[in-house]
Amino acid sequence: MVIERTIAATTHGRFLVVPPARPGPWPLLVGFHGYAEGATAQLERLASIPGIEGWLLVAIQGLHRFYRGRSEDVVASWMTRQDRELAIADNRAYVAAVVDEVFREYSVSPTLVFAGFSQGVAMAFRAAASSMRPMAGVIALGGDVPPDLSRGELEKVGGVLLGRGDRDDWYIRRIFDNDVRRLVEAGCRVTPIEFKGGHEWTPAFSAAAKEFLAERP
């Protein structure tokens, strides 16, 4: 007979910070990478947004690190189906700790936006829905809104820029349309965008993100 148990353990997460050159306080944009990526990949996406120089950029790396294939590239994942609910709780606490640390260390304004790509989209929405700080919005590309989030939880995320490439086979149009509907029903101010491309962050989406961030209070 095999008995499966779980136990809490302490681990260390990794995040990257790029402070603006100008004096603070700065609005804060926090990014979440996709599967088998690292924090650097998402930081590069955030940095590609035109006019982002006035924002404090933070890219958080998933806790579950591994090597990509046979290479020496260290990448990460946010979670798997194993012990899923425990991983969600761990990730939420992890993101909250990172955000608190950034607010302690840097001159940050109350404006807080989360940005996720692919697998990082679910992380961005879950973190926003459980944030103890007011959310100015979520930028989401190529990943679906977690189906387990209730209407009440989605109300907390504020405005949403939701995007997909028209050739994205992972985040298909049917799920995209359903996500738009759910967010609208939850009272979110949704800006849907569909651009020419696949499962990728394109200059067109960066331009849309610029407009979205310009409207944050």
Secondary structure, 3 states (H helix, E strand, C coil): CCCCCCCCCCCCCCEEEECCCCCCCEEEEEEECCCCECHHHHHHHHHCCCCHHHCEEEEECCCEEEECCCCCCEEEECCCCCCHHHHHHHHHHHHHHHHHHHHHHCCEEEEEEEEEECHHHHHHHHHHHCCCCCCCEEEEECCCCCCCCCHHHHHHHCEEEEEEECCCCCCCHHHHHHHHHHHHHCCCCEEEEEECCCCCCCHHHHHHHHHHHHCCC
